[in-house]
């Protein structure tokens, strides 16, 4: 069963940090009425992000800024075929500012 919740109770940064600190692998889906993003994790690092038509680091910055409300769902162990980046927790704070 996936981990799911409402972003009114948790910020995107809190959800992403929880996944990173847990060393989890899988796909985090963020949704609201206007947008959807997918963040892929491998052993706690973000390895691919899709936000609308934007991919990569720019998509990560957009996704972190876009969702102050909406829902999140984390599908653990969902595989990613072609990782395109590597962002760990120490790099995340500089991107989210």
PDB file as gemmi writes it, atoms N, CA and C in Angstrom:
CRYST1    1.000    1.000    1.000  90.00  90.00  90.00 P 1                      
ATOM      1  N   UNK A   1       0.840  -1.175   0.000  1.00  0.00           N  
ATOM      2  CA  UNK A   1       0.000   0.000   0.000  1.00  0.00           C  
ATOM      3  C   UNK A   1       0.888   1.242   0.000  1.00  0.00           C  
ATOM      4  N   UNK A   2       0.625   2.186  -0.904  1.00  0.00           N  
ATOM      5  CA  UNK A   2       1.470   3.377  -0.979  1.00  0.00           C  
ATOM      6  C   UNK A   2       1.247   4.322   0.207  1.00  0.00           C  
ATOM      7  N   UNK A   3       2.266   5.116   0.496  1.00  0.00           N  
ATOM      8  CA  UNK A   3       2.170   6.176   1.489  1.00  0.00           C  
ATOM      9  C   UNK A   3       1.476   7.345   0.815  1.00  0.00           C  
ATOM     10  N   UNK A   4       0.414   7.861   1.404  1.00  0.00           N  
ATOM     11  CA  UNK A   4      -0.338   8.941   0.772  1.00  0.00           C  
ATOM     12  C   UNK A   4      -0.813   9.916   1.834  1.00  0.00           C  
ATOM     13  N   UNK A   5      -1.041  11.155   1.407  1.00  0.00           N  
ATOM     14  CA  UNK A   5      -1.545  12.149   2.336  1.00  0.00           C  
ATOM     15  C   UNK A   5      -1.871  13.449   1.648  1.00  0.00           C  
ATOM     16  N   UNK A   6      -2.248  14.405   2.451  1.00  0.00           N  
ATOM     17  CA  UNK A   6      -2.644  15.722   1.981  1.00  0.00           C  
ATOM     18  C   UNK A   6      -1.527  16.715   2.299  1.00  0.00           C  
ATOM     19  N   UNK A   7      -1.230  17.584   1.360  1.00  0.00           N  
ATOM     20  CA  UNK A   7      -0.148  18.548   1.560  1.00  0.00           C  
ATOM     21  C   UNK A   7      -0.533  19.698   2.483  1.00  0.00           C  
ATOM     22  N   UNK A   8      -1.758  19.692   2.981  1.00  0.00           N  
ATOM     23  CA  UNK A   8      -2.100  20.695   3.996  1.00  0.00           C  
ATOM     24  C   UNK A   8      -1.548  20.279   5.364  1.00  0.00           C  
ATOM     25  N   UNK A   9      -1.277  18.979   5.527  1.00  0.00           N  
ATOM     26  CA  UNK A   9      -0.722  18.479   6.783  1.00  0.00           C  
ATOM     27  C   UNK A   9       0.786  18.354   6.771  1.00  0.00           C  
ATOM     28  N   UNK A  10       1.360  18.210   5.598  1.00  0.00           N  
ATOM     29  CA  UNK A  10       2.807  18.067   5.422  1.00  0.00           C  
ATOM     30  C   UNK A  10       3.236  18.938   4.250  1.00  0.00           C  
ATOM     31  N   UNK A  11       4.371  19.591   4.363  1.00  0.00           N  
ATOM     32  CA  UNK A  11       4.892  20.343   3.223  1.00  0.00           C  
ATOM     33  C   UNK A  11       5.599  19.378   2.273  1.00  0.00           C  
ATOM     34  N   UNK A  12       5.777  19.800   1.037  1.00  0.00           N  
ATOM     35  CA  UNK A  12       6.511  18.988   0.073  1.00  0.00           C  
ATOM     36  C   UNK A  12       7.917  18.710   0.596  1.00  0.00           C  
ATOM     37  N   UNK A  13       8.549  19.711   1.169  1.00  0.00           N  
ATOM     38  CA  UNK A  13       9.904  19.528   1.709  1.00  0.00           C  
ATOM     39  C   UNK A  13       9.933  18.451   2.788  1.00  0.00           C  
ATOM     40  N   UNK A  14       8.916  18.416   3.649  1.00  0.00           N  
ATOM     41  CA  UNK A  14       8.858  17.404   4.707  1.00  0.00           C  
ATOM     42  C   UNK A  14       8.700  16.005   4.122  1.00  0.00           C  
ATOM     43  N   UNK A  15       7.839  15.870   3.125  1.00  0.00           N  
ATOM     44  CA  UNK A  15       7.614  14.564   2.506  1.00  0.00           C  
ATOM     45  C   UNK A  15       8.880  14.088   1.801  1.00  0.00           C  
ATOM     46  N   UNK A  16       9.513  14.971   1.048  1.00  0.00           N  
ATOM     47  CA  UNK A  16      10.737  14.610   0.324  1.00  0.00           C  
ATOM     48  C   UNK A  16      11.840  14.244   1.319  1.00  0.00           C  
ATOM     49  N   UNK A  17      11.993  15.015   2.392  1.00  0.00           N  
ATOM     50  CA  UNK A  17      13.013  14.718   3.402  1.00  0.00           C  
ATOM     51  C   UNK A  17      12.774  13.372   4.073  1.00  0.00           C  
ATOM     52  N   UNK A  18      11.527  13.041   4.341  1.00  0.00           N  
ATOM     53  CA  UNK A  18      11.187  11.752   4.939  1.00  0.00           C  
ATOM     54  C   UNK A  18      11.638  10.598   4.035  1.00  0.00           C  
ATOM     55  N   UNK A  19      11.381  10.724   2.759  1.00  0.00           N  
ATOM     56  CA  UNK A  19      11.777   9.684   1.806  1.00  0.00           C  
ATOM     57  C   UNK A  19      13.294   9.592   1.715  1.00  0.00           C  
ATOM     58  N   UNK A  20      13.955  10.747   1.651  1.00  0.00           N  
ATOM     59  CA  UNK A  20      15.412  10.764   1.546  1.00  0.00           C  
ATOM     60  C   UNK A  20      16.068  10.173   2.788  1.00  0.00           C  
ATOM     61  N   UNK A  21      15.636  10.613   3.957  1.00  0.00           N  
ATOM     62  CA  UNK A  21      16.233  10.122   5.207  1.00  0.00           C  
ATOM     63  C   UNK A  21      15.989   8.641   5.418  1.00  0.00           C  
ATOM     64  N   UNK A  22      14.895   8.146   4.876  1.00  0.00           N  
ATOM     65  CA  UNK A  22      14.586   6.719   4.983  1.00  0.00           C  
ATOM     66  C   UNK A  22      15.320   5.870   3.968  1.00  0.00           C  
ATOM     67  N   UNK A  23      16.045   6.534   3.043  1.00  0.00           N  
ATOM     68  CA  UNK A  23      16.786   5.800   2.023  1.00  0.00           C  
ATOM     69  C   UNK A  23      15.879   5.019   1.080  1.00  0.00           C  
ATOM     70  N   UNK A  24      14.685   5.537   0.851  1.00  0.00           N  
ATOM     71  CA  UNK A  24      13.682   4.834   0.056  1.00  0.00           C  
ATOM     72  C   UNK A  24      13.920   4.977  -1.444  1.00  0.00           C  
ATOM     73  N   UNK A  25      13.394   4.012  -2.173  1.00  0.00           N  
ATOM     74  CA  UNK A  25      13.391   4.034  -3.638  1.00  0.00           C  
ATOM     75  C   UNK A  25      11.947   3.939  -4.094  1.00  0.00           C  
ATOM     76  N   UNK A  26      11.614   4.698  -5.135  1.00  0.00           N  
ATOM     77  CA  UNK A  26      10.260   4.668  -5.664  1.00  0.00           C  
ATOM     78  C   UNK A  26       9.906   5.980  -6.322  1.00  0.00           C  
ATOM     79  N   UNK A  27       8.587   6.187  -6.507  1.00  0.00           N  
ATOM     80  CA  UNK A  27       8.100   7.393  -7.188  1.00  0.00           C  
ATOM     81  C   UNK A  27       7.134   8.150  -6.287  1.00  0.00           C  
ATOM     82  N   UNK A  28       7.399   9.441  -6.106  1.00  0.00           N  
ATOM     83  CA  UNK A  28       6.523  10.335  -5.373  1.00  0.00           C  
ATOM     84  C   UNK A  28       5.720  11.139  -6.389  1.00  0.00           C  
ATOM     85  N   UNK A  29       4.403  11.053  -6.290  1.00  0.00           N  
ATOM     86  CA  UNK A  29       3.521  11.819  -7.165  1.00  0.00           C  
ATOM     87  C   UNK A  29       2.902  12.933  -6.343  1.00  0.00           C  
ATOM     88  N   UNK A  30       3.044  14.162  -6.839  1.00  0.00           N  
ATOM     89  CA  UNK A  30       2.437  15.339  -6.224  1.00  0.00           C  
ATOM     90  C   UNK A  30       1.350  15.828  -7.170  1.00  0.00           C  
ATOM     91  N   UNK A  31       0.161  16.117  -6.633  1.00  0.00           N  
ATOM     92  CA  UNK A  31      -0.966  16.545  -7.472  1.00  0.00           C  
ATOM     93  C   UNK A  31      -1.761  17.638  -6.791  1.00  0.00           C  
ATOM     94  N   UNK A  32      -2.226  18.571  -7.602  1.00  0.00           N  
ATOM     95  CA  UNK A  32      -3.271  19.487  -7.180  1.00  0.00           C  
ATOM     96  C   UNK A  32      -4.188  19.688  -8.381  1.00  0.00           C  
ATOM     97  N   UNK A  33      -5.096  20.648  -8.318  1.00  0.00           N  
ATOM     98  CA  UNK A  33      -6.045  20.838  -9.416  1.00  0.00           C  
ATOM     99  C   UNK A  33      -5.377  21.321 -10.697  1.00  0.00           C  
ATOM    100  N   UNK A  34      -4.197  21.927 -10.590  1.00  0.00           N  
ATOM    101  CA  UNK A  34      -3.559  22.537 -11.750  1.00  0.00           C  
ATOM    102  C   UNK A  34      -2.353  21.771 -12.293  1.00  0.00           C  
ATOM    103  N   UNK A  35      -1.724  20.920 -11.494  1.00  0.00           N  
ATOM    104  CA  UNK A  35      -0.456  20.327 -11.928  1.00  0.00           C  
ATOM    105  C   UNK A  35      -0.249  18.949 -11.315  1.00  0.00           C  
ATOM    106  N   UNK A  36       0.719  18.234 -11.904  1.00  0.00           N  
ATOM    107  CA  UNK A  36       1.158  16.950 -11.374  1.00  0.00           C  
ATOM    108  C   UNK A  36       2.652  16.821 -11.615  1.00  0.00           C  
ATOM    109  N   UNK A  37       3.345  16.282 -10.617  1.00  0.00           N  
ATOM    110  CA  UNK A  37       4.782  16.039 -10.724  1.00  0.00           C  
ATOM    111  C   UNK A  37       5.094  14.637 -10.258  1.00  0.00           C  
ATOM    112  N   UNK A  38       6.151  14.058 -10.828  1.00  0.00           N  
ATOM    113  CA  UNK A  38       6.672  12.768 -10.386  1.00  0.00           C  
ATOM    114  C   UNK A  38       8.138  12.944 -10.044  1.00  0.00           C  
ATOM    115  N   UNK A  39       8.501  12.546  -8.824  1.00  0.00           N  
ATOM    116  CA  UNK A  39       9.881  12.570  -8.373  1.00  0.00           C  
ATOM    117  C   UNK A  39      10.295  11.130  -8.125  1.00  0.00           C  
ATOM    118  N   UNK A  40      11.361  10.701  -8.767  1.00  0.00           N  
ATOM    119  CA  UNK A  40      11.840   9.327  -8.637  1.00  0.00           C  
ATOM    120  C   UNK A  40      13.046   9.297  -7.707  1.00  0.00           C  
ATOM    121  N   UNK A  41      13.042   8.338  -6.790  1.00  0.00           N  
ATOM    122  CA  UNK A  41      14.091   8.201  -5.791  1.00  0.00           C  
ATOM    123  C   UNK A  41      14.789   6.858  -5.946  1.00  0.00           C  
ATOM    124  N   UNK A  42      16.088   6.862  -5.694  1.00  0.00           N  
ATOM    125  CA  UNK A  42      16.870   5.633  -5.636  1.00  0.00           C  
ATOM    126  C   UNK A  42      17.734   5.711  -4.379  1.00  0.00           C  
ATOM    127  N   UNK A  43      17.466   4.856  -3.423  1.00  0.00           N  
ATOM    128  CA  UNK A  43      18.198   4.821  -2.153  1.00  0.00           C  
ATOM    129  C   UNK A  43      18.262   6.199  -1.501  1.00  0.00           C  
ATOM    130  N   UNK A  44      17.155   6.938  -1.551  1.00  0.00           N  
ATOM    131  CA  UNK A  44      17.061   8.229  -0.898  1.00  0.00           C  
ATOM    132  C   UNK A  44      17.487   9.425  -1.717  1.00  0.00           C  
ATOM    133  N   UNK A  45      18.045   9.228  -2.884  1.00  0.00           N  
ATOM    134  CA  UNK A  45      18.450  10.341  -3.746  1.00  0.00           C  
ATOM    135  C   UNK A  45      17.421  10.529  -4.853  1.00  0.00           C  
ATOM    136  N   UNK A  46      17.175  11.768  -5.218  1.00  0.00           N  
ATOM    137  CA  UNK A  46      16.276  12.058  -6.334  1.00  0.00           C  
ATOM    138  C   UNK A  46      17.064  11.840  -7.618  1.00  0.00           C  
ATOM    139  N   UNK A  47      16.547  10.984  -8.485  1.00  0.00           N  
ATOM    140  CA  UNK A  47      17.289  10.630  -9.701  1.00  0.00           C  
ATOM    141  C   UNK A  47      16.572  11.042 -10.989  1.00  0.00           C  
ATOM    142  N   UNK A  48      15.314  11.453 -10.878  1.00  0.00           N  
ATOM    143  CA  UNK A  48      14.592  11.949 -12.053  1.00  0.00           C  
ATOM    144  C   UNK A  48      13.362  12.706 -11.563  1.00  0.00           C  
ATOM    145  N   UNK A  49      13.034  13.813 -12.245  1.00  0.00           N  
ATOM    146  CA  UNK A  49      11.850  14.596 -11.910  1.00  0.00           C  
ATOM    147  C   UNK A  49      11.161  15.018 -13.193  1.00  0.00           C  
ATOM    148  N   UNK A  50       9.839  14.899 -13.181  1.00  0.00           N  
ATOM    149  CA  UNK A  50       9.020  15.380 -14.291  1.00  0.00           C  
ATOM    150  C   UNK A  50       7.941  16.275 -13.690  1.00  0.00           C  
ATOM    151  N   UNK A  51       7.894  17.518 -14.140  1.00  0.00           N  
ATOM    152  CA  UNK A  51       6.878  18.481 -13.700  1.00  0.00           C  
ATOM    153  C   UNK A  51       6.260  19.061 -14.967  1.00  0.00           C  
ATOM    154  N   UNK A  52       5.082  18.558 -15.315  1.00  0.00           N  
ATOM    155  CA  UNK A  52       4.482  18.974 -16.586  1.00  0.00           C  
ATOM    156  C   UNK A  52       5.361  18.501 -17.729  1.00  0.00           C  
ATOM    157  N   UNK A  53       5.802  19.435 -18.553  1.00  0.00           N  
ATOM    158  CA  UNK A  53       6.683  19.100 -19.677  1.00  0.00           C  
ATOM    159  C   UNK A  53       8.157  19.311 -19.352  1.00  0.00           C  
ATOM    160  N   UNK A  54       8.447  19.754 -18.139  1.00  0.00           N  
ATOM    161  CA  UNK A  54       9.815  20.053 -17.728  1.00  0.00           C  
ATOM    162  C   UNK A  54      10.409  18.824 -17.043  1.00  0.00           C  
ATOM    163  N   UNK A  55      11.674  18.540 -17.341  1.00  0.00           N  
ATOM    164  CA  UNK A  55      12.387  17.404 -16.752  1.00  0.00           C  
ATOM    165  C   UNK A  55      13.672  17.900 -16.105  1.00  0.00           C  
ATOM    166  N   UNK A  56      14.203  17.109 -15.162  1.00  0.00           N  
ATOM    167  CA  UNK A  56      15.516  17.386 -14.584  1.00  0.00           C  
ATOM    168  C   UNK A  56      15.491  18.384 -13.450  1.00  0.00           C  
ATOM    169  N   UNK A  57      16.635  19.028 -13.196  1.00  0.00           N  
ATOM    170  CA  UNK A  57      16.751  19.954 -12.061  1.00  0.00           C  
ATOM    171  C   UNK A  57      15.737  21.099 -12.100  1.00  0.00           C  
ATOM    172  N   UNK A  58      15.446  21.632 -13.282  1.00  0.00           N  
ATOM    173  CA  UNK A  58      14.451  22.710 -13.380  1.00  0.00           C  
ATOM    174  C   UNK A  58      13.074  22.213 -12.959  1.00  0.00           C  
ATOM    175  N   UNK A  59      12.758  20.973 -13.284  1.00  0.00           N  
ATOM    176  CA  UNK A  59      11.481  20.385 -12.870  1.00  0.00           C  
ATOM    177  C   UNK A  59      11.424  20.220 -11.357  1.00  0.00           C  
ATOM    178  N   UNK A  60      12.542  19.870 -10.731  1.00  0.00           N  
ATOM    179  CA  UNK A  60      12.589  19.727  -9.278  1.00  0.00           C  
ATOM    180  C   UNK A  60      12.321  21.068  -8.608  1.00  0.00           C  
ATOM    181  N   UNK A  61      12.967  22.109  -9.062  1.00  0.00           N  
ATOM    182  CA  UNK A  61      12.758  23.446  -8.503  1.00  0.00           C  
ATOM    183  C   UNK A  61      11.290  23.851  -8.662  1.00  0.00           C  
ATOM    184  N   UNK A  62      10.728  23.614  -9.839  1.00  0.00           N  
ATOM    185  CA  UNK A  62       9.325  23.957 -10.088  1.00  0.00           C  
ATOM    186  C   UNK A  62       8.385  23.158  -9.202  1.00  0.00           C  
ATOM    187  N   UNK A  63       8.635  21.867  -9.067  1.00  0.00           N  
ATOM    188  CA  UNK A  63       7.766  21.012  -8.254  1.00  0.00           C  
ATOM    189  C   UNK A  63       7.818  21.420  -6.781  1.00  0.00           C  
ATOM    190  N   UNK A  64       8.993  21.716  -6.260  1.00  0.00           N  
ATOM    191  CA  UNK A  64       9.120  22.119  -4.864  1.00  0.00           C  
ATOM    192  C   UNK A  64       8.388  23.431  -4.588  1.00  0.00           C  
ATOM    193  N   UNK A  65       8.354  24.312  -5.576  1.00  0.00           N  
ATOM    194  CA  UNK A  65       7.697  25.603  -5.409  1.00  0.00           C  
ATOM    195  C   UNK A  65       6.196  25.549  -5.676  1.00  0.00           C  
ATOM    196  N   UNK A  66       5.751  24.611  -6.495  1.00  0.00           N  
ATOM    197  CA  UNK A  66       4.376  24.617  -6.985  1.00  0.00           C  
ATOM    198  C   UNK A  66       3.343  24.089  -6.003  1.00  0.00           C  
ATOM    199  N   UNK A  67       3.724  23.197  -5.111  1.00  0.00           N  
ATOM    200  CA  UNK A  67       2.733  22.482  -4.318  1.00  0.00           C  
ATOM    201  C   UNK A  67       2.708  22.920  -2.862  1.00  0.00           C  
ATOM    202  N   UNK A  68       1.816  23.849  -2.567  1.00  0.00           N  
ATOM    203  CA  UNK A  68       1.557  24.200  -1.168  1.00  0.00           C  
ATOM    204  C   UNK A  68       0.258  23.549  -0.704  1.00  0.00           C  
ATOM    205  N   UNK A  69      -0.475  22.986  -1.649  1.00  0.00           N  
ATOM    206  CA  UNK A  69      -1.715  22.254  -1.363  1.00  0.00           C  
ATOM    207  C   UNK A  69      -1.782  21.093  -2.349  1.00  0.00           C  
ATOM    208  N   UNK A  70      -2.698  20.194  -2.101  1.00  0.00           N  
ATOM    209  CA  UNK A  70      -2.853  19.043  -2.983  1.00  0.00           C  
ATOM    210  C   UNK A  70      -2.582  17.755  -2.235  1.00  0.00           C  
ATOM    211  N   UNK A  71      -2.267  16.717  -2.999  1.00  0.00           N  
ATOM    212  CA  UNK A  71      -2.042  15.400  -2.419  1.00  0.00           C  
ATOM    213  C   UNK A  71      -0.681  14.856  -2.835  1.00  0.00           C  
ATOM    214  N   UNK A  72      -0.190  13.910  -2.033  1.00  0.00           N  
ATOM    215  CA  UNK A  72       1.024  13.189  -2.404  1.00  0.00           C  
ATOM    216  C   UNK A  72       0.774  11.701  -2.246  1.00  0.00           C  
ATOM    217  N   UNK A  73       1.437  10.927  -3.095  1.00  0.00           N  
ATOM    218  CA  UNK A  73       1.413   9.469  -3.008  1.00  0.00           C  
ATOM    219  C   UNK A  73       2.803   8.972  -3.325  1.00  0.00           C  
ATOM    220  N   UNK A  74       3.350   8.111  -2.461  1.00  0.00           N  
ATOM    221  CA  UNK A  74       4.668   7.524  -2.705  1.00  0.00           C  
ATOM    222  C   UNK A  74       4.497   6.038  -2.970  1.00  0.00           C  
ATOM    223  N   UNK A  75       4.944   5.629  -4.163  1.00  0.00           N  
ATOM    224  CA  UNK A  75       4.890   4.228  -4.580  1.00  0.00           C  
ATOM    225  C   UNK A  75       6.287   3.641  -4.398  1.00  0.00           C  
ATOM    226  N   UNK A  76       6.488   2.941  -3.286  1.00  0.00           N  
ATOM    227  CA  UNK A  76       7.802   2.409  -2.959  1.00  0.00           C  
ATOM    228  C   UNK A  76       8.224   1.326  -3.941  1.00  0.00           C  
ATOM    229  N   UNK A  77       9.505   1.320  -4.263  1.00  0.00           N  
ATOM    230  CA  UNK A  77      10.143   0.326  -5.123  1.00  0.00           C  
ATOM    231  C   UNK A  77       9.695   0.383  -6.580  1.00  0.00           C  
ATOM    232  N   UNK A  78       9.018   1.463  -6.989  1.00  0.00           N  
ATOM    233  CA  UNK A  78       8.713   1.614  -8.413  1.00  0.00           C  
ATOM    234  C   UNK A  78      10.019   1.958  -9.128  1.00  0.00           C  
ATOM    235  N   UNK A  79      10.337   1.210 -10.153  1.00  0.00           N  
ATOM    236  CA  UNK A  79      11.631   1.331 -10.826  1.00  0.00           C  
ATOM    237  C   UNK A  79      11.655   2.474 -11.836  1.00  0.00           C  
ATOM    238  N   UNK A  80      12.828   3.073 -11.999  1.00  0.00           N  
ATOM    239  CA  UNK A  80      13.069   4.098 -13.013  1.00  0.00           C  
ATOM    240  C   UNK A  80      14.076   3.545 -14.005  1.00  0.00           C  
ATOM    241  N   UNK A  81      13.744   3.615 -15.277  1.00  0.00           N  
ATOM    242  CA  UNK A  81      14.597   3.027 -16.307  1.00  0.00           C  
ATOM    243  C   UNK A  81      15.881   3.817 -16.549  1.00  0.00           C  
ATOM    244  N   UNK A  82      15.768   5.144 -16.618  1.00  0.00           N  
ATOM    245  CA  UNK A  82      16.933   5.949 -16.984  1.00  0.00           C  
ATOM    246  C   UNK A  82      17.082   7.156 -16.067  1.00  0.00           C  
ATOM    247  N   UNK A  83      17.798   7.003 -14.948  1.00  0.00           N  
ATOM    248  CA  UNK A  83      18.022   8.158 -14.077  1.00  0.00           C  
ATOM    249  C   UNK A  83      18.730   9.274 -14.836  1.00  0.00           C  
ATOM    250  N   UNK A  84      18.337  10.516 -14.572  1.00  0.00           N  
ATOM    251  CA  UNK A  84      18.923  11.629 -15.311  1.00  0.00           C  
ATOM    252  C   UNK A  84      19.590  12.667 -14.422  1.00  0.00           C  
ATOM    253  N   UNK A  85      19.588  12.431 -13.096  1.00  0.00           N  
ATOM    254  CA  UNK A  85      20.189  13.379 -12.168  1.00  0.00           C  
ATOM    255  C   UNK A  85      20.443  12.657 -10.845  1.00  0.00           C  
ATOM    256  N   UNK A  86      21.100  13.337  -9.918  1.00  0.00           N  
ATOM    257  CA  UNK A  86      21.334  12.764  -8.587  1.00  0.00           C  
ATOM    258  C   UNK A  86      21.379  13.912  -7.593  1.00  0.00           C  
ATOM    259  N   UNK A  87      20.314  14.038  -6.782  1.00  0.00           N  
ATOM    260  CA  UNK A  87      20.232  15.084  -5.767  1.00  0.00           C  
ATOM    261  C   UNK A  87      20.025  14.406  -4.424  1.00  0.00           C  
ATOM    262  N   UNK A  88      20.963  14.614  -3.503  1.00  0.00           N  
ATOM    263  CA  UNK A  88      20.799  14.049  -2.166  1.00  0.00           C  
ATOM    264  C   UNK A  88      20.289  15.146  -1.220  1.00  0.00           C  
ATOM    265  N   UNK A  89      20.087  14.771   0.031  1.00  0.00           N  
ATOM    266  CA  UNK A  89      19.477  15.700   0.979  1.00  0.00           C  
ATOM    267  C   UNK A  89      20.325  16.952   1.198  1.00  0.00           C  
ATOM    268  N   UNK A  90      21.634  16.829   1.145  1.00  0.00           N  
ATOM    269  CA  UNK A  90      22.489  18.002   1.353  1.00  0.00           C  
ATOM    270  C   UNK A  90      22.359  19.016   0.229  1.00  0.00           C  
ATOM    271  N   UNK A  91      21.981  18.576  -0.948  1.00  0.00           N  
ATOM    272  CA  UNK A  91      21.812  19.478  -2.085  1.00  0.00           C  
ATOM    273  C   UNK A  91      20.384  20.033  -2.170  1.00  0.00           C  
ATOM    274  N   UNK A  92      19.446  19.375  -1.544  1.00  0.00           N  
ATOM    275  CA  UNK A  92      18.040  19.745  -1.673  1.00  0.00           C  
ATOM    276  C   UNK A  92      17.748  21.142  -1.135  1.00  0.00           C  
ATOM    277  N   UNK A  93      18.320  21.507   0.003  1.00  0.00           N  
ATOM    278  CA  UNK A  93      18.013  22.806   0.601  1.00  0.00           C  
ATOM    279  C   UNK A  93      18.408  23.963  -0.294  1.00  0.00           C  
ATOM    280  N   UNK A  94      19.496  23.837  -1.036  1.00  0.00           N  
ATOM    281  CA  UNK A  94      19.900  24.918  -1.924  1.00  0.00           C  
ATOM    282  C   UNK A  94      18.974  25.042  -3.128  1.00  0.00           C  
ATOM    283  N   UNK A  95      18.361  23.949  -3.544  1.00  0.00           N  
ATOM    284  CA  UNK A  95      17.431  23.987  -4.670  1.00  0.00           C  
ATOM    285  C   UNK A  95      16.075  24.525  -4.290  1.00  0.00           C  
ATOM    286  N   UNK A  96      15.641  24.304  -3.067  1.00  0.00           N  
ATOM    287  CA  UNK A  96      14.290  24.684  -2.668  1.00  0.00           C  
ATOM    288  C   UNK A  96      14.178  26.137  -2.227  1.00  0.00           C  
ATOM    289  N   UNK A  97      15.270  26.873  -2.247  1.00  0.00           N  
ATOM    290  CA  UNK A  97      15.231  28.286  -1.822  1.00  0.00           C  
ATOM    291  C   UNK A  97      15.039  29.204  -2.980  1.00  0.00           C  
TER     292      UNK A  97                                                      
END                                                                             
